[in-house]
């Protein structure tokens, strides 16, 4: 992903609300499956890492990206933005 594409996706993700929250149970198979389904449906998602989660945002983002075959767009504190092109329909056209 180029810096121009990353910048474009950050701009699109800015007004989005977090659709998933990860708490103290961290990355369970259920959370990974939910992220995978959300990426297929929306392509661009924002995840909130709750304060009671013992994990670091960058580590969680890297692990989720690896498990779901997505790309980390941005990690700011405890907010994670992931992107993966949908297999069935394209919603976001990258420049």
PyMOL commands that set and color helices and strands:
alter all, ss='L'
color gray80, all
select helices_A, chain A and resi 3-14+29-42+57-68
alter helices_A, ss='H'
color red, helices_A
select strands_A, chain A and resi 20-22+44-49+71-76+79-83
alter strands_A, ss='S'
color yellow, strands_A
deselect
rebuild
show_as cartoon
